[in-house]
Amino acid sequence: MPWFKKRSDTPARVANDTSPNAVYSGLRQQALARKGADIGITPSADAPAWGVLMESRYKSVTMTLMALGDGTTSMYLSNGGGVIGGQGHEAVRHVNAAFLNQANQSLSHLKRCETFPIPELGQTIFYVLTDSGVLTGSGADDHLANGNHQLSTLFHAGHAVINQLRVASETEDA
């Protein structure tokens, strides 16, 4: 094993990643490269999606919400902020499971992907993790929010997770 890191081992820095030491880009790349078996998740035949990332771009920050089938729930911000450990809260685990369930119900609206661009301003991209590869779908935030898109229900399920993460964080900070 060489003592140096090969260039390909270094995560590609996301364009608006202002986090210290590009931690956002690293966490994002790690989430997208995971395999269910690597973390002890075995999907079922009727629910092949074992993880979902929902990414939204705002003026100065990109947000990545990650929900996995083992309950792991985190939110990463390209400015270095975020929330990890959401799975320690029952309400977060509940909405995480509903988000994954909705991802499995939305599979017919997704397509396979090999690259993982961040969303444009005002756009949300979903990356659904399965053992056969990553699937993606996206839409404009206003269409997703207003129910005018085939992935609107998935968008709202993701926002329920974000809201519960916020509540859990505020409870811990109090």
C-alpha positions in Angstrom: 0.0 0.0 0.0 1.6 3.3 -1.0 2.1 5.9 1.7 0.5 8.6 -0.5 -3.0 9.1 -1.6 -3.7 8.6 -5.3 -5.4 11.6 -6.9 -8.6 9.7 -7.5 -8.9 9.0 -3.7 -9.4 12.7 -3.1 -13.1 13.8 -3.3 -14.0 16.1 -6.1 -14.8 19.4 -4.4 -18.3 20.6 -5.0 -18.2 24.1 -6.6 -19.8 26.0 -3.7 -18.2 23.8 -0.9 -16.9 26.3 1.6 -16.7 23.8 4.4 -13.3 23.4 6.2 -11.1 20.9 4.3 -13.9 20.2 1.8 -15.7 18.0 4.4 -19.0 18.5 2.6 -17.7 17.2 -0.6 -16.1 14.2 1.2 -19.3 13.3 3.1 -21.4 13.6 -0.1 -19.0 11.4 -2.1 -18.9 8.8 0.7 -22.7 8.7 0.8 -23.0 8.3 -2.9 -20.3 5.5 -3.1 -21.8 3.4 -0.3 -23.1 -0.1 -0.8 -25.9 -1.4 1.3 -23.9 -4.5 2.3 -21.0 -2.3 3.4 -23.2 -0.9 6.2 -25.3 -3.9 6.9 -28.4 -3.0 5.0 -30.1 -5.7 2.9 -32.9 -4.4 0.8 -36.0 -6.5 0.0 -37.2 -7.4 -3.5 -40.2 -5.2 -3.1 -38.2 -2.3 -1.7 -34.9 -2.2 -3.5 -34.1 1.4 -2.4 -32.1 1.4 0.8 -31.0 5.0 0.8 -31.9 8.4 -0.6 -30.2 11.7 -0.9 -32.2 14.8 -1.5 -30.1 17.8 -2.6 -31.3 21.4 -3.0 -29.3 24.5 -4.0 -30.0 27.8 -2.5 -28.2 31.2 -3.1 -25.1 30.5 -1.0 -25.4 26.8 0.0 -26.2 23.4 -1.2 -28.0 21.1 1.2 -27.7 17.3 1.1 -30.2 15.2 3.1 -29.2 11.6 3.6 -31.6 8.9 4.8 -30.6 5.2 5.0 -32.5 2.0 5.6 -30.8 1.5 9.0 -32.2 4.7 10.2 -29.1 6.8 9.7 -30.3 10.4 9.0 -28.0 13.3 8.4 -28.1 16.7 6.6 -24.9 18.3 5.2 -24.5 21.9 4.1 -21.8 23.0 1.7 -20.8 25.8 4.1 -19.8 23.2 6.7 -23.0 23.2 8.8 -25.4 20.3 9.2 -26.9 17.7 11.5 -25.7 14.2 12.1 -27.2 11.5 14.3 -30.8 12.1 13.6 -31.5 8.4 14.0 -31.2 8.9 17.7 -34.7 10.4 17.7 -37.8 8.2 17.2 -39.7 10.9 15.2 -36.7 11.3 12.8 -36.5 7.5 12.3 -40.3 7.5 11.6 -40.1 10.1 8.8 -36.8 8.6 7.5 -38.7 5.3 7.0 -41.6 7.2 5.2 -39.1 9.0 3.0 -37.5 5.6 2.0 -40.9 4.1 1.4 -41.8 7.0 -0.9 -38.5 6.6 -2.7 -39.4 2.9 -3.4 -42.8 4.0 -4.7 -41.1 6.6 -7.0 -38.7 4.2 -8.7 -40.6 4.3 -12.0 -39.9 8.1 -12.2 -36.2 7.7 -11.8 -33.3 6.8 -14.2 -29.9 5.3 -13.6 -27.0 7.7 -13.3 -23.2 7.5 -13.2 -22.5 11.1 -12.4 -23.8 13.1 -9.5 -23.9 16.8 -10.3 -25.2 19.2 -7.6 -28.5 21.0 -8.3 -28.8 24.3 -10.0 -30.2 27.2 -8.0 -33.9 26.5 -7.3 -33.7 22.8 -8.2 -33.8 19.6 -6.1 -32.1 16.4 -7.2 -32.8 13.0 -5.7 -30.2 10.2 -5.7 -31.8 6.9 -4.7 -29.3 4.2 -3.6 -30.0 0.6 -4.7 -27.8 -2.5 -4.9 -28.1 -2.3 -8.7 -26.9 1.3 -8.8 -27.9 4.9 -8.2 -31.1 6.3 -9.6 -31.9 9.9 -10.0 -34.7 12.4 -10.7 -35.0 16.1 -10.3 -37.3 19.1 -10.6 -37.7 22.8 -10.0 -38.4 23.5 -6.3 -41.6 25.4 -7.1 -43.1 22.6 -9.1 -42.1 20.0 -6.5 -43.4 22.1 -3.7 -46.8 22.8 -5.4 -47.5 19.2 -6.3 -47.0 19.8 -10.0 -44.3 17.2 -10.4 -44.2 13.4 -10.4 -41.7 13.5 -7.5 -43.6 16.0 -5.4 -44.6 13.4 -2.8 -40.9 12.4 -2.5 -40.0 16.1 -2.1 -42.5 16.6 0.7 -41.4 13.3 2.4 -37.8 14.7 2.4 -38.9 18.0 3.9 -40.7 16.1 6.7 -37.3 14.6 7.5 -35.7 18.0 7.5 -38.4 19.4 9.8 -37.9 16.6 12.3 -34.2 17.0 12.2 -34.7 20.7 13.0 -37.0 19.9 15.9 -34.6 17.3 17.2 -31.7 19.7 17.0 -33.6 22.5 18.7 -34.6 20.1 21.5 -30.9 19.1 22.0 -29.8 22.7 22.0 -32.4 23.8 24.6 
